[in-house]
Amino acid sequence: MKIAIVSDTHDNIKNFIKSIEYLNKNKVKTILHCGDISNQETIDVAKSKFKGQIKFVKGNADFNLVDLPEKMEIKIEGKNILFCHFPEIARKAAGSGKYDMVFYGHTHRPWEERVAGCRIANPGELAGQLYKPTFAIYDTETDLLQLKILDRLH
């Protein structure tokens, strides 16, 4: 199963919709958003456009979104996954030995590494504030994690 990981949209609905259109076309059914959505309108538009389910966690720019959790654990196709916004929380979770994969945001910089044998990754940012807009797709069957650059999508 393929899942998308996005982060740091910062109300850039146009970029979020472009990524969602690509994900819908490629039959990705789950998006994990690693925070800094920024407002409820962005959540509502994303949910109305995406054909699958989107799970959100809270980032530091989400002070108006009080109902979002700081982190979320999910199990997909036998993989234990945690996603959150902050790298410190991600590294601590990865070091716990409980997870196969941990995703985070906050730095806006795409990154992948191993912490205590756990893969930990940041999909970059959709906002395009510091770097080119990017997101990631993780295939639970092949364990392949791909970075997608929004400007290069077809």
N, CA and C of each residue as an Amber inpcrd file, in Angstrom:
protein
   462
   0.8430000  -1.1790000   0.0000000   0.0000000   0.0000000   0.0000000
   0.8890000   1.2440000   0.0000000   0.5140000   2.2130000  -0.7990000
   1.2690000   3.4660000  -0.8650000   0.5600000   4.5230000  -0.0230000
   1.3590000   5.2320000   0.7840000   0.8360000   6.3460000   1.5730000
   1.6630000   7.5820000   1.2610000   1.0050000   8.7250000   1.3200000
   1.7020000   9.9850000   1.0790000   2.0020000  10.6550000   2.4100000
   3.1460000  11.3170000   2.4710000   3.5260000  12.0710000   3.6520000
   3.7880000  13.5040000   3.1970000   3.0600000  14.4210000   3.8130000
   3.2220000  15.8400000   3.4960000   3.4420000  16.6020000   4.7930000
   3.9750000  17.8040000   4.6600000   4.1820000  18.6330000   5.8360000
   4.2820000  20.0930000   5.4240000   4.0970000  20.9500000   6.3900000
   4.3530000  22.3800000   6.2500000   3.7110000  22.9870000   5.0070000
   2.3830000  22.8470000   4.9240000   1.6600000  23.4690000   3.8100000
   1.4900000  24.9650000   4.0370000   1.4270000  25.4050000   5.2890000
   1.3170000  26.8280000   5.6310000   0.3000000  27.5590000   4.7440000
  -0.8820000  26.9710000   4.6350000  -1.9980000  27.5600000   3.8830000
  -1.7830000  27.6590000   2.3790000  -0.7710000  27.0030000   1.8450000
  -0.6030000  27.0230000   0.3900000  -1.5320000  25.9630000  -0.2020000
  -2.8070000  26.3470000  -0.3060000  -3.8470000  25.4260000  -0.7770000
  -3.5690000  25.0020000  -2.2200000  -3.0760000  25.9130000  -3.0360000
  -2.7840000  25.5980000  -4.4390000  -1.8030000  24.4230000  -4.5410000
  -0.7170000  24.4570000  -3.7840000   0.2600000  23.3750000  -3.8180000
  -0.3050000  22.0860000  -3.2290000  -1.0770000  22.2230000  -2.1550000
  -1.6770000  21.0450000  -1.5220000  -2.6240000  20.3610000  -2.5110000
  -3.4430000  21.1410000  -3.2180000  -4.3680000  20.5760000  -4.2020000
  -3.5970000  19.9080000  -5.3380000  -2.5060000  20.5090000  -5.7890000
  -1.7100000  19.8940000  -6.8720000  -1.1800000  18.5240000  -6.4210000
  -0.7080000  18.4390000  -5.1830000  -0.2250000  17.1410000  -4.6860000
  -1.3820000  16.1530000  -4.5640000  -2.5310000  16.6200000  -4.0980000
  -3.7050000  15.7520000  -3.9540000  -4.1690000  15.2220000  -5.3100000
  -4.1700000  16.0610000  -6.3220000  -4.5650000  15.6140000  -7.6680000
  -3.6370000  14.5010000  -8.1560000  -2.3430000  14.6530000  -7.9080000
  -1.3770000  13.6130000  -8.2820000  -1.6600000  12.3240000  -7.5040000
  -1.9130000  12.4450000  -6.2170000  -2.1710000  11.2740000  -5.3770000
  -3.4630000  10.5710000  -5.7750000  -4.5080000  11.3390000  -6.0670000
  -5.7640000  10.7430000  -6.5380000  -5.5420000   9.9770000  -7.8470000
  -4.8190000  10.5880000  -8.7680000  -4.5490000   9.9710000 -10.0770000
  -3.7550000   8.6700000  -9.9100000  -2.8910000   8.6160000  -8.9020000
  -2.0450000   7.4450000  -8.6770000  -2.5990000   6.5050000  -7.6010000
  -3.8650000   6.7160000  -7.2630000  -4.6190000   5.8220000  -6.3640000
  -3.9940000   5.6400000  -4.9770000  -3.3650000   6.7020000  -4.4740000
  -2.8790000   6.7040000  -3.0960000  -4.0890000   7.0150000  -2.2180000
  -4.3090000   6.2180000  -1.1890000  -5.5460000   6.3230000  -0.3990000
  -5.3690000   6.9460000   0.9840000  -4.1200000   7.2120000   1.3970000
  -3.8890000   7.7830000   2.7220000  -2.8260000   8.8670000   2.6420000
  -3.1050000   9.9870000   3.2940000  -2.1190000  11.0610000   3.4650000
  -1.8890000  11.2410000   4.9580000  -0.6170000  11.2880000   5.3450000
  -0.2330000  11.6500000   6.7020000   0.3480000  13.0530000   6.6280000
  -0.2870000  13.9990000   7.3150000   0.1920000  15.3830000   7.2980000
   0.9270000  15.6590000   8.5990000   2.1960000  16.0150000   8.4800000
   3.0760000  16.1970000   9.6390000   3.0560000  17.6000000  10.2300000
   1.9670000  18.3170000  10.0830000   1.7900000  19.5870000  10.7800000
   2.1520000  20.8390000  10.0100000   1.8030000  21.9660000  10.6210000
   1.8730000  23.3060000  10.0340000   0.9770000  23.4150000   8.8050000
  -0.2770000  23.0600000   9.0510000  -1.3370000  23.2140000   8.0670000
  -1.7090000  24.6890000   8.0340000  -1.8950000  25.2580000   9.2020000
  -2.1360000  26.6600000   9.5320000  -3.5860000  27.0610000   9.7260000
  -4.5500000  26.5220000   8.9950000  -5.9420000  26.8670000   9.3220000
  -6.9280000  25.7870000   8.8950000  -8.1150000  25.8910000   9.4150000
  -9.1550000  24.8980000   9.1650000  -9.5710000  24.8680000   7.7020000
  -9.5430000  26.0010000   7.0260000  -9.9300000  26.0380000   5.6110000
  -9.0480000  25.1130000   4.7720000  -7.7550000  25.1010000   5.0580000
  -6.8330000  24.2300000   4.3310000  -7.1970000  22.7620000   4.5590000
  -7.5270000  22.4060000   5.7890000  -7.9600000  21.0430000   6.1140000
  -9.2390000  20.7000000   5.3630000 -10.2180000  21.6070000   5.4000000
 -11.5110000  21.3590000   4.7570000 -11.3800000  21.1890000   3.2480000
 -10.5870000  22.0550000   2.6140000 -10.3970000  21.9570000   1.1610000
  -9.6920000  20.6460000   0.8190000  -8.6550000  20.3070000   1.5760000
  -7.9120000  19.0650000   1.3150000  -8.8280000  17.8480000   1.4410000
  -9.6280000  17.8110000   2.5030000 -10.5380000  16.6760000   2.7080000
 -11.5820000  16.5870000   1.5960000 -12.0210000  17.7280000   1.0850000
 -13.0360000  17.7020000   0.0200000 -12.4460000  17.2470000  -1.3230000
 -11.1710000  17.4650000  -1.5280000 -10.5320000  17.1210000  -2.8070000
  -9.9440000  15.7130000  -2.8320000  -9.4790000  15.2200000  -1.6750000
  -8.7970000  13.9250000  -1.6380000  -9.8000000  12.7810000  -1.5620000
  -9.5740000  11.7330000  -2.3640000 -10.5050000  10.6070000  -2.4340000
 -10.2930000   9.5770000  -1.3290000  -9.2400000   9.7310000  -0.5510000
  -8.9590000   8.8080000   0.5470000  -9.1000000   9.5060000   1.8840000
  -8.2950000   9.0620000   2.8560000  -8.3370000   9.6770000   4.1830000
  -7.0550000  10.4570000   4.4530000  -7.2020000  11.5590000   5.1630000
  -6.0560000  12.3750000   5.5660000  -6.0250000  12.4140000   7.0870000
  -4.8500000  12.1450000   7.6310000  -4.6480000  12.2270000   9.0770000
  -3.7000000  13.3920000   9.3400000  -4.0740000  14.2390000  10.2950000
  -3.3060000  15.4440000  10.5910000  -2.7650000  15.4200000  12.0150000
  -1.5640000  15.9560000  12.2020000  -1.0440000  16.2540000  13.5340000
  -0.7180000  17.7460000  13.5810000  -0.5800000  18.2410000  14.7820000
  -0.4090000  19.6770000  15.0090000   1.0520000  20.0940000  14.9220000
   1.2780000  21.2230000  14.2650000   2.6060000  21.8340000  14.2120000
   2.6060000  23.1460000  14.9800000   3.7460000  23.8010000  15.0260000
   3.8620000  25.0490000  15.7900000   3.1000000  26.2140000  15.1630000
   2.7460000  26.1200000  13.8900000   1.9670000  27.1860000  13.2360000
   0.4670000  26.8850000  13.2540000   0.0790000  25.8690000  14.0110000
  -1.3220000  25.4360000  14.0400000  -1.9960000  25.7950000  15.3550000
  -1.7110000  26.9710000  15.8880000  -2.2530000  27.3570000  17.2010000
  -3.7670000  27.4860000  17.2080000  -4.3990000  27.6890000  16.0550000
  -5.8680000  27.7710000  15.9970000  -6.5360000  26.4000000  15.8490000
  -5.7380000  25.3640000  15.6150000  -6.2700000  24.0230000  15.3880000
  -6.0770000  23.1920000  16.6540000  -6.8810000  23.4820000  17.6540000
  -6.6820000  22.9050000  18.9820000  -7.0050000  21.4180000  19.0820000
  -7.7920000  20.8820000  18.1790000  -8.2130000  19.4860000  18.2790000
  -7.2140000  18.4850000  17.6990000  -6.1340000  18.9620000  17.1030000
  -5.1740000  18.0430000  16.4830000  -4.2040000  17.4870000  17.5230000
  -3.8750000  16.1960000  17.4090000  -2.8970000  15.6140000  18.3400000
  -1.4760000  16.0440000  17.9910000  -0.5830000  15.9520000  18.9510000
   0.8270000  16.2870000  18.7260000   1.5250000  15.2180000  17.8790000
   1.0960000  13.9720000  18.0490000   1.6640000  12.8600000  17.2920000
   0.5820000  11.8050000  17.1170000   0.7980000  10.9220000  16.1500000
  -0.1860000   9.8750000  15.9040000   0.5420000   8.5850000  15.5160000
   0.0840000   7.4870000  16.0870000   0.5870000   6.1620000  15.7440000
  -0.4440000   5.4650000  14.8700000   0.0380000   4.8220000  13.8080000
  -0.8600000   4.0360000  12.9640000  -0.1480000   2.7370000  12.5750000
  -0.9260000   1.7500000  12.2280000  -0.3750000   0.4990000  11.7150000
  -0.9770000   0.2860000  10.3340000  -0.1130000   0.1840000   9.3340000
  -0.5580000  -0.0140000   7.9610000   0.2310000  -1.1780000   7.3760000
  -0.5140000  -2.1940000   6.8910000   0.1230000  -3.3480000   6.2580000
   1.2410000  -3.9310000   7.1270000   1.0120000  -3.9970000   8.4160000
   1.9910000  -4.5830000   9.3300000   3.1300000  -3.6690000   9.7340000
   3.1330000  -2.4420000   9.2380000   4.1890000  -1.4800000   9.5810000
   3.6850000  -0.5740000  10.7020000   4.4780000  -0.4630000  11.7550000
   4.1670000   0.4770000  12.8400000   4.7880000   1.8190000  12.4870000
   3.9310000   2.8300000  12.3620000   4.3510000   4.1560000  11.9060000
   3.9150000   5.1950000  12.9190000   4.7940000   6.1420000  13.1760000
   4.4460000   7.3160000  13.9750000   4.7390000   8.5380000  13.1160000
   3.8570000   9.5320000  13.1820000   4.1650000  10.7970000  12.5310000
   3.8410000  11.9410000  13.4710000   4.6370000  13.0000000  13.3490000
   4.5490000  14.1610000  14.2350000   5.1370000  15.3570000  13.4920000
   5.2340000  16.4790000  14.1650000   5.8050000  17.6600000  13.5230000
   7.2750000  17.8690000  13.8610000   7.6210000  17.6550000  15.1070000
   8.9490000  18.0590000  15.5770000  10.0010000  16.9530000  15.4890000
  11.2070000  17.2940000  14.9870000  12.2790000  16.3120000  14.8570000
  12.6640000  15.6550000  16.1840000  12.6220000  16.4120000  17.2880000
  13.0150000  15.8600000  18.5880000  12.0680000  14.7260000  19.0000000
  10.7770000  14.9380000  18.7850000   9.7830000  13.9000000  19.1040000
   9.9920000  12.6970000  18.1910000  10.2760000  12.9490000  16.9230000
  10.4930000  11.8700000  15.9530000  11.7100000  11.0230000  16.3360000
  12.8030000  11.6780000  16.6860000  14.0180000  10.9360000  17.0470000
  13.8190000  10.1030000  18.3050000  13.1240000  10.6740000  19.2750000
  12.8460000   9.9340000  20.5090000  11.9860000   8.7070000  20.2070000
  10.9600000   8.8880000  19.3780000  10.0790000   7.7700000  19.0040000
  10.8590000   6.7050000  18.2380000  11.7020000   7.1380000  17.3050000
  12.4990000   6.1880000  16.5150000  13.4200000   5.3830000  17.4220000
  13.9740000   6.0290000  18.4200000  14.8730000   5.3560000  19.3460000
  14.1890000   4.3930000  20.2960000  12.8640000   4.4390000  20.3470000
  12.1150000   3.5870000  21.2790000  12.0730000   2.1170000  20.8480000
  12.3320000   1.8640000  19.5650000  12.2700000   0.4970000  19.0590000
  10.8680000   0.0180000  18.7220000   9.8650000   0.8780000  18.8600000
   8.4680000   0.5010000  18.6240000   8.0220000   0.6500000  17.1640000
   8.7880000   1.3870000  16.3640000   8.2960000   1.7810000  15.0370000
   9.2100000   1.3050000  13.9120000   8.5780000   1.0210000  12.7730000
   9.3180000   0.7070000  11.5550000   9.6940000   1.9780000  10.8090000
   8.8360000   2.9840000  10.9320000   9.0070000   4.2270000  10.1890000
   8.4790000   5.3750000  11.0300000   9.2010000   6.4940000  11.0490000
   8.7510000   7.7010000  11.7310000   8.9080000   8.8680000  10.7590000
   7.8380000   9.6660000  10.6540000   7.8460000  10.8360000   9.7830000
   7.6790000  12.1000000  10.6180000   8.2940000  13.1800000  10.1700000
   8.1810000  14.4660000  10.8630000   8.2940000  15.6070000   9.8630000
   8.0620000  16.8180000  10.3340000   8.1670000  18.0120000   9.5010000
   9.0540000  19.0520000  10.1720000   8.5600000  20.2860000  10.2020000
   9.1340000  21.4330000  10.9090000  10.3370000  22.0750000  10.2280000
  11.3210000  21.3000000   9.7770000  12.5370000  21.8980000   9.2200000
  12.3670000  22.3390000   7.7700000  11.3030000  21.8800000   7.1220000
  11.0100000  22.1590000   5.7110000  11.9960000  21.4700000   4.7650000
  12.9410000  20.7500000   5.2970000  14.0170000  20.1470000   4.5020000
  13.8050000  18.6410000   4.3550000  13.7290000  18.1350000   3.1170000
  13.6140000  16.6890000   2.9380000  14.8370000  15.9920000   3.5430000
  14.5650000  14.8980000   4.2470000  15.6600000  14.2290000   4.9370000
  15.2650000  12.7910000   5.2480000  16.2370000  11.9000000   5.2080000
  16.0130000  10.5210000   5.6430000  17.2650000  10.0300000   6.3470000
  17.0690000   9.2980000   7.4380000  18.1860000   8.7130000   8.1730000
  17.6770000   7.5110000   8.9660000  18.5740000   6.8400000   9.6360000
  18.2110000   5.7480000  10.5410000  18.5840000   6.1630000  11.9580000
  17.6510000   5.8960000  12.8700000  17.8840000   6.1320000  14.2880000
  17.5710000   4.8260000  14.9980000  18.5710000   4.2300000  15.6120000
  18.3990000   2.9570000  16.3250000  17.7110000   1.8980000  15.4600000
  18.0800000   1.8530000  14.1810000  17.5050000   0.8610000  13.2770000
  16.1630000   1.2260000  12.6690000  15.5940000   2.3490000  13.0700000
  14.3000000   2.8070000  12.5510000  14.5390000   3.8570000  11.4680000
  13.7880000   3.7390000  10.3800000  13.8650000   4.7820000   9.3440000
  13.0820000   5.9890000   9.8130000  13.6750000   7.1470000   9.6380000
  13.0480000   8.4020000  10.0220000  13.1860000   9.3540000   8.8370000
  12.0810000  10.0340000   8.4840000  12.1130000  10.8520000   7.2730000
  11.2520000  12.0950000   7.3970000  11.7000000  13.1330000   6.7180000
  10.9730000  14.3910000   6.5900000  10.6560000  14.5600000   5.1030000
   9.3730000  14.7680000   4.7450000   9.0100000  14.9030000   3.3330000
   9.2820000  16.2790000   2.7430000   9.8470000  17.1830000   3.5290000
  10.0550000  18.5500000   3.0520000   8.8080000  19.3830000   3.2830000
   8.6170000  20.3740000   2.4760000   7.4940000  21.2920000   2.6510000
   6.6740000  21.4210000   1.3780000   5.3690000  21.6050000   1.5450000
   4.5120000  21.8970000   0.3960000   4.3800000  23.3990000   0.1600000
   4.6930000  24.2000000   1.1650000   4.4890000  25.6470000   1.0570000
   5.4230000  26.3110000   0.0570000   6.6250000  25.7810000  -0.1230000
   7.5920000  26.4250000  -1.0100000   8.1930000  27.6760000  -0.3970000
   8.3060000  27.7160000   0.9110000   8.8440000  28.9090000   1.5880000
  10.3720000  28.9440000   1.5980000  10.9960000  27.8270000   1.9590000
  12.4570000  27.7740000   2.0720000  13.0930000  26.9390000   0.9700000
  12.3650000  25.9330000   0.5080000  12.8600000  25.0060000  -0.5000000
  11.7540000  24.7560000  -1.5240000  12.1040000  24.0430000  -2.5810000
  11.0780000  23.6510000  -3.5550000  10.0110000  22.8190000  -2.8480000
   8.7490000  22.9620000  -3.2330000   7.6840000  22.1620000  -2.6230000
   7.8650000  20.6740000  -2.9300000   7.8300000  19.8670000  -1.8680000
   7.9930000  18.4270000  -2.0010000   7.0530000  17.6850000  -1.0630000
   6.8790000  16.4100000  -1.3360000   6.1940000  15.4890000  -0.4380000
   6.7880000  14.1130000  -0.7030000   6.3870000  13.1190000   0.0710000
   6.9510000  11.7820000  -0.0980000   5.8440000  10.7520000  -0.2630000
   6.1870000   9.6570000  -0.9020000   5.2960000   8.5010000  -0.9990000
   6.0660000   7.2960000  -0.4730000   5.4410000   6.6060000   0.4810000
   6.0450000   5.4270000   1.0830000   5.2250000   4.2050000   0.6940000
   5.8990000   3.2020000   0.1360000   5.2570000   1.9480000  -0.2500000
   5.5540000   0.9220000   0.8420000   4.5220000   0.5160000   1.5710000
   4.7090000  -0.4080000   2.6880000   5.1170000  -1.8090000   2.2160000
   4.7720000  -2.1670000   0.9900000   5.1170000  -3.5040000   0.4780000
   6.5880000  -3.6000000   0.0920000   7.0970000  -2.5890000  -0.5880000
   8.4820000  -2.6190000  -1.0690000   9.4410000  -1.8970000  -0.1250000
   8.9090000  -1.1630000   0.8610000   9.6900000  -0.3520000   1.8000000
  10.4150000   0.7860000   1.0850000   9.9070000   1.1810000  -0.0870000
  10.5120000   2.2510000  -0.8760000   9.8950000   3.5920000  -0.4850000
  10.7440000   4.5580000  -0.2170000  10.3220000   5.9190000   0.0970000
  10.8190000   6.8190000  -1.0210000   9.8980000   7.5110000  -1.6800000
  10.2550000   8.3800000  -2.8010000   9.9010000   9.8230000  -2.4910000
  10.8250000  10.7150000  -2.7840000  10.5630000  12.1450000  -2.6660000
   9.9960000  12.6300000  -3.9950000   8.9030000  13.3760000  -3.9320000
   8.2780000  13.9280000  -5.1330000   8.4370000  15.4490000  -5.1030000
   8.9750000  15.9950000  -6.1710000   9.1310000  17.4450000  -6.3140000
   7.9090000  17.9550000  -7.0740000   7.1530000  18.8290000  -6.4500000
   5.8570000  19.2590000  -6.9870000   5.9780000  19.8050000  -8.4090000
   7.0070000  20.5820000  -8.6910000   7.1780000  21.1980000 -10.0210000
   7.4280000  20.1730000 -11.1210000   7.8030000  18.9450000 -10.7500000
   8.1420000  17.9300000 -11.7490000   7.0560000  16.8680000 -11.9300000
   5.9140000  17.0580000 -11.2820000   4.8390000  16.0740000 -11.4100000
   4.1580000  16.1880000 -12.7610000   3.7150000  15.0530000 -13.2810000
   2.9820000  15.0420000 -14.5650000   1.5520000  14.7040000 -14.3020000
